[in-house]
Amino acid sequence: MPLSTPPEPRDIKERILKRKSACSGSGCDAFAVWFGNEVAKYLWNHWGRELSRSGINWQKFLAILGNHTQELIDWAIRGTLSWDELLKIILGDTSIGATSTERRGGGILNYLG
């Protein structure tokens, strides 16, 4: 099931950076990327119909994204991951710069039959 690549949500990224700058202490990065589920809602608006047909509901989708909090931080806050790289990781294609032992589980493709 190929999913289209939605445009990078620069407005969401800017809001994440603003939240991060207003927060100090441990957990601020995760708070900033997860507040309001903005990235999750954005991706669900683009992929939700296809994912639902494949048996992935909103709750399961949130769990999948939860496995990739660090990658969300790397994209939105640290700038060490591009949007396309982030999406490939979320979708389960971690071939970009990773060996088989470095790959993280939890991509959407792992949940599809």
C-alpha positions as CSV (number, residue, x, y, z in Angstrom):
1,M,0.0,0.0,0.0
2,P,2.0,3.0,-1.2
3,L,1.1,6.2,0.7
4,S,1.7,9.6,-0.8
5,T,4.2,12.0,0.7
6,P,2.4,15.0,2.1
7,P,4.2,18.3,1.9
8,E,6.3,19.2,4.9
9,P,4.2,21.0,7.5
10,R,6.5,24.0,8.1
11,D,3.8,25.7,10.2
12,I,3.6,22.8,12.6
13,K,7.4,22.6,12.8
14,E,7.5,26.3,13.7
15,R,5.0,25.9,16.4
16,I,7.0,22.9,17.8
17,L,10.1,25.1,17.9
18,K,8.2,27.9,19.7
19,R,6.9,25.4,22.3
20,K,10.4,24.0,22.8
21,S,11.9,27.5,23.3
22,A,9.3,28.2,26.0
23,C,10.0,25.0,27.9
24,S,13.0,24.0,30.0
25,G,13.8,20.7,31.7
26,S,13.7,17.1,30.8
27,G,10.9,16.0,28.5
28,C,10.5,19.4,26.8
29,D,11.5,17.9,23.4
30,A,8.8,15.2,23.6
31,F,6.3,17.7,24.9
32,A,7.0,20.1,22.1
33,V,6.5,17.5,19.3
34,W,3.5,15.8,20.9
35,F,1.5,18.7,22.2
36,G,-1.9,18.7,20.4
37,N,-0.9,15.7,18.3
38,E,-0.3,18.2,15.5
39,V,2.0,16.0,13.4
40,A,-0.2,12.9,14.0
41,K,-3.3,14.7,12.9
42,Y,-1.6,16.1,9.9
43,L,-0.4,12.7,8.7
44,W,-3.7,11.1,9.6
45,N,-5.5,13.6,7.4
46,H,-3.3,12.5,4.5
47,W,-3.1,8.8,5.2
48,G,-6.1,7.9,7.5
49,R,-8.4,6.6,4.9
50,E,-5.9,4.2,3.4
51,L,-4.6,3.1,6.9
52,S,-8.1,2.5,8.1
53,R,-8.8,0.2,5.1
54,S,-5.7,-1.8,6.2
55,G,-6.8,-2.1,9.8
56,I,-4.8,0.7,11.3
57,N,-7.1,3.0,13.4
58,W,-6.2,6.3,15.0
59,Q,-5.1,4.7,18.3
60,K,-2.8,2.2,16.6
61,F,-1.4,5.0,14.4
62,L,-0.6,7.1,17.6
63,A,1.1,4.0,19.0
64,I,3.2,3.6,15.8
65,L,4.2,7.3,15.9
66,G,5.0,7.0,19.6
67,N,7.7,4.5,18.6
68,H,9.3,7.4,16.6
69,T,9.3,10.3,19.1
70,Q,13.1,10.6,18.8
71,E,12.8,10.9,15.0
72,L,10.1,13.5,15.3
73,I,12.4,15.5,17.6
74,D,15.3,15.0,15.1
75,W,13.1,16.4,12.3
76,A,11.3,19.3,14.1
77,I,13.8,20.4,16.8
78,R,17.3,19.3,15.9
79,G,17.0,19.5,12.2
80,T,19.1,16.3,11.7
81,L,16.4,14.4,9.8
82,S,14.6,15.6,6.7
83,W,10.8,15.3,6.3
84,D,11.3,12.6,3.6
85,E,13.6,10.6,5.9
86,L,11.2,10.9,8.8
87,L,8.3,9.6,6.7
88,K,10.3,6.7,5.4
89,I,11.2,5.7,8.9
90,I,7.6,6.0,10.0
91,L,6.5,3.9,7.1
92,G,9.0,1.3,8.0
93,D,11.5,1.9,5.2
94,T,14.6,2.7,7.2
95,S,17.1,1.9,4.5
96,I,18.4,5.5,4.5
97,G,21.7,5.5,6.2
98,A,20.9,2.4,8.3
99,T,22.2,-1.1,8.4
100,S,19.9,-3.9,9.3
101,T,21.1,-3.9,12.9
102,E,20.4,-0.1,13.2
103,R,16.9,-0.3,12.0
104,R,14.1,0.6,14.4
105,G,10.9,-1.3,14.5
106,G,7.4,0.0,14.7
107,G,6.9,1.3,11.2
108,I,3.4,1.2,9.6
109,L,4.5,-1.6,7.3
110,N,5.0,-3.9,10.3
111,Y,1.3,-3.7,11.1
112,L,0.1,-4.5,7.6
113,G,-0.7,-8.1,6.6
